[in-house]
C-alpha cells in the first residue's frame, strides 16, 4: 500500500472537511466518491470521443466506397516488371 495522501493547502483541506461534514461522510469516503465520479466522467468522455471518431471514419469510408470506379483496376503487373522493379 502507498503512503497516505497529504493535502498541503489548508483551504483545500478545510473545504474537504466542510463537504464531508455537510454530506455526513468521512473525508476518505467523500474523496473516494469524488474520484469515482470524476473517473466515470472521463471514461464516458473518452468513449464518446472514440465513438465520434469512429463515425467520422465510417463516413469517410462510406463516401469513398460510393465513388465511381474510373478505368480498369490496376494490379502489381501494371507497376512492376518481371524482375519486380518499378516500370
MODELLER restraints for C-alpha pairs under 7 A, 6 or more apart:
rsr = mdl.restraints
at = mdl.atoms
rsr.add(forms.Gaussian(group=physical.xy_distance, feature=features.Distance(at['CA:7:A'], at['CA:13:A']), mean=6.01, stdev=0.5))
rsr.add(forms.Gaussian(group=physical.xy_distance, feature=features.Distance(at['CA:16:A'], at['CA:27:A']), mean=6.55, stdev=0.5))
rsr.add(forms.Gaussian(group=physical.xy_distance, feature=features.Distance(at['CA:17:A'], at['CA:27:A']), mean=6.35, stdev=0.5))
rsr.add(forms.Gaussian(group=physical.xy_distance, feature=features.Distance(at['CA:20:A'], at['CA:26:A']), mean=5.70, stdev=0.5))
rsr.add(forms.Gaussian(group=physical.xy_distance, feature=features.Distance(at['CA:20:A'], at['CA:27:A']), mean=5.46, stdev=0.5))
rsr.add(forms.Gaussian(group=physical.xy_distance, feature=features.Distance(at['CA:20:A'], at['CA:30:A']), mean=5.96, stdev=0.5))
rsr.add(forms.Gaussian(group=physical.xy_distance, feature=features.Distance(at['CA:79:A'], at['CA:86:A']), mean=5.75, stdev=0.5))
rsr.add(forms.Gaussian(group=physical.xy_distance, feature=features.Distance(at['CA:79:A'], at['CA:87:A']), mean=5.62, stdev=0.5))
rsr.add(forms.Gaussian(group=physical.xy_distance, feature=features.Distance(at['CA:80:A'], at['CA:86:A']), mean=4.39, stdev=0.5))
rsr.add(forms.Gaussian(group=physical.xy_distance, feature=features.Distance(at['CA:80:A'], at['CA:87:A']), mean=5.17, stdev=0.5))
rsr.add(forms.Gaussian(group=physical.xy_distance, feature=features.Distance(at['CA:81:A'], at['CA:87:A']), mean=5.80, stdev=0.5))
